């Protein structure tokens, strides 16, 4: 069993806050579990999460002999949309998971976030705290806390529904113009990574939507999830009979091709046709919330190049007359 010996250099609220500050490569959830299972000791005595360590005390954390994720900093390109000493908002790129999935020890976007706050940020810190997540193939605004106080404030804001999230989604089919609301609970299925929206089962989930632009065969929709369930936007749109244009898990296609949109399309040579968009047609466009000092903040993420290109093609070949 590996042991990590530390000494308290300043006052912290509790033992978890101290360990989180001193061990930025360990996930906060992991630190909490270790403390809960008696793996933290102060001055030789095992402690729980209520312990408040004092300056000068010795702290030992024992790590069981089993593989664990370590979030090592790693350079990753992404656009910073907003940053101060406590909060960081980025435009998440497509194809990158926020944290490792079950059964893998490889970290992903969080590696890049750690690299940024430790090596590039004008407001450097040692770790970040993930407040909410976006699917691997979803782009847009991702918000993280840079200290535990900020993380607690943001988590409380999300739980209290004081954070407004706005998505842009391209769906299959022509939705009727106007707006509406979906109130449909969401529950997990026996298949890992797949959820379902069905009747009274599951946790309450509500989403508002508004048709932003209509094409022949497709619709661009603005969606505001009022709750934060996994795959909520995807499931609620699919429940209306309009799944994301690209979403093989919930009724969309595997990819969207120019040959499906452009009349009289002819393939050049024997090369396979590249997709216009080969990922979820979903983008977290805007997020609105209050900082800890009460000042309001709105963060917007521009559409990625593939989504912009897809909309240009639709406007050229599928504009409704």
N, C-alpha and C positions, 0 to 999 in steps of 0.2 A: 504494500500500500504506500503510495506516494504521500508525503506530507509537505505542506508549505508553511514556513514559519514567517510571521510578519510582526511588526511592531507598530502600535498606534501612534501616528505622528501629529494628529489633530483631532478635535472633537467631532464625532459623527452621531447621527440620530440613533442608530442601532447597529448590530453586528452585520446585518445584510448590507446596509449602506457602506460600511467600512470595507467589507470584502469585495463588493462590486467596484468600488473605487480603486482598490489595490490590484484586482485581478481582472482587467478589462477583456482578456481573451476567453474567460469563462462566461457562458450565458447566464443571465440573471436567474432564469428559472432553475438552472442547475445549482446555483449557489443556494437558492432558497430550499431546494430539496435536500442538499447536503446538510444545511443547518437543521432542518426539520428532523433529519434522521440521526442527529447527534454527532456529526463529523466536525463540528467546530468547538474549539476549547480556548478559554481565556485564562491565562495564568494557571494552566493545567487542569481547569475544571470545565466539563462539557456545558455548553450553554444552548439556549434556544433563541428564536428570533426576537424575543423581548429584551435580550441582553444589550446594554449600552456600554461599549468599551471606552476606557478612559486613556488619555494620553500617557504613553510610556508603558502600557500593558503589552504583554506578549500574547499573540493570537496564533493558534495552529489550526490549519484546515487539512483534514485527511481526505485523500481521494482514493476511492475503492479501485481495485485492480480490474478495471473494465474500460473498454474504449469510450471516450467521451469527445464531444465536439469542442474544439478550441477555435475561437474566432480570431485567427491571425490576420493582421492587416495585409491587404493586397490591393495594388493599384487597379482601379476600374473606372472607365469613363462614364460619367453621367453629368447632367446639368444641375447645378445648384440654383434653386429658385428663390430661397430665402434662408438666411442664417443669422443667428445672434449667439450669445454665450450659452443659451439654454435650449434652443429649438433649431432644428435643421429640416428643411423641406427640399426634396429633390424631384426631378423628372425621371421616374424609374424607366430604364430601357426595357425593351421586350426581350424575352428569352432568358431572363435571369430571375431565379427564385429569391425571395427576400431572406429566408432562413432555410437551413437544410430540411429536407423532408424526412419522414420516418425511415429508419434503416440505413441512412447515409451519414457519414462523418464529414462530408465535404460542405463547408460553408459557402455562401454565395454572395448576394448583394451586401450582406452585413460586413463581409471582408472589406469591400470597397468603401463602405461608410466609415469603418474604423481607420482605414488608410487616410481618408480625407480629414477626419477630425484630429488625427495625430500628426499629419505631415503637411497638409495643405490649408487648413482652415485658418482664417484670421482670428478665430476664437477657439483655440485648440483645447481638447479635453482627451480623456483616456478611453472612454467607452460611449456607446450609444444605446438607447433603449427603444426597441420597436414598439410602437403604439398600436398600429393597425397594419394590415397586409394587403397586397395586391397579388392576384394570380400571376404565375410565372410569365404568361404571354400577354398580360395587361400592362399598358404603359400609363404614365401620368403621375400625379402628385402623391408622393409618399412622405409622411411626416414622422419624425423621430425626436425623442427627447435626448438631451446631452448630459443630463444629470437626473438623479432620482426624484428630486423635487419637481422638475419639469415633467418627467414621465408620469408622476402621480397626478399632476394638474391636468395633463392632456388625457390620461386614462379616465379621470373623473368626468371630463368634458364629453368624451365619447359615450361613456356609460349614461350620462345625464342627457344625451341627445342634444348637446349644445354645439355640436360640430356639423356643419352642412357640407355634404359631399355631392358633387355634380359630375355625372359621367356622360360621355357621348358614345352611343352604340349604333352600329349599322346592323339592321336586322333584315331578314328575308321577308318578302311580301310587302304589300302596300297597306300600311295602317291608315285608318280613318284619321283625317286631320283633327287636331284638338289635343286634349290632355285627359289624364285619368289617374287612377290609383289602383294598385294591386295590394290586397291584404290576404296573404296566403302563408301559413306557417311553413317552416323549412326544417327538415330532419335529415340525419345521416342515413345512409343505406349500408347494406352489408359489404358493399364494394368500397374499399378505401379510396378516398379522394372524390367520391361521388355523393351528391346530396339529392334530396327530393323535395318538391313542394306539393303537399297533398292534404286537403281537408283540414281537420283540427289537430292532426299530429304535428309534433315538432314544436319549435320555438316560434313565437310570433314574429312576423316579418312584414313590413310595409314599404312600398316604393311608390313615388309619384313619377309620372312621365309626361312628356310633351313632345309632340311630333315637331321636329325642327325643319326637315326637308324631305320631300317625297320624290322618288324616282320610279320608273317603271320596273316593278319587281323587287324594289328595295326601299327602305325607309331609314332616315337618320333620326335618332330619338335622343332627347335629353332625359336622363334619369336621375332622380334624387332618392337614394335609399334612406329611409327614415329610421331603419334599424341596421345592424351590422352583421348579418348572417353570412356564412361562407357561401359563395356563388349566388348571392341573392339577386343581383341584377340579371345575371344569365338565366336563372330559373324563372324569375317573374316575367321576363320578356317571352321566354319559351311558353309559359303558361297562357299567354295571350295568343298563342299560335304564331308568334313571330320570333323564333330563336335568332341569336346572333348569326350574321351571314357566314361567319367562320366560327364554328364551335362544335366539333364532332361529338363532344360529351353530351350535349343537350339538344341535338337536332339540327345543328348547322352543318356546313360542309367542312371538309378537311382543309380546303384552301379555296380562294376565289381567283379565277383566271380571266384574262382579257377576252378569251373566246366565248365566255358566258355573257359578256356585256356588249361587245362590239359586233354589230351586224356584219355579216360577210367576212368574218375573220378568217385569215388563212395562215397556217403555220409555215414558218420559214425553214426549209430543209427538213432533216430528220431529227433535229434536236428537240428534246422535250420542252414543252411550253413552261416557262417560269411563272410562278403565281404572282398575281398582283399583290396579294396578301395571304400569307400562309400561317397566320396566327389569329388569335381572338380579335374580332373587330370591336374592341372595347378600349376606351381611354378615360382615365380619371382626370377630367379637365380642370376642376376647380375645387378648392376646399376653403371654408370660412370658419373661423373660430376666434376666441379671445385668448390673448397671451395672459400670463399669470398676473400682470399688472392691470388687467382689465381692458387694455387697448385692443380694438378689433384688428384682425388681419385676414386678408384674402390672398391666396396663392393660386396662380393659374399656370398650367403647363401647356405649351403649344402642342398641337398635333404632331406626331412623328411623321417622317417623310413618307412611309408606306401608306399610312392612312390618308394623308393629303393627296397623294398620287391617285389612290383609289377613288376619292371623292371627285377629283378632276375628271377622271375617266367616266364616272357615272353622270356628271353634269354634261359631258360632251355627247354621250351616246344614249343615256337613259332619262333625259329630262322629260318630265310630263308635259305634254302639249295642252 
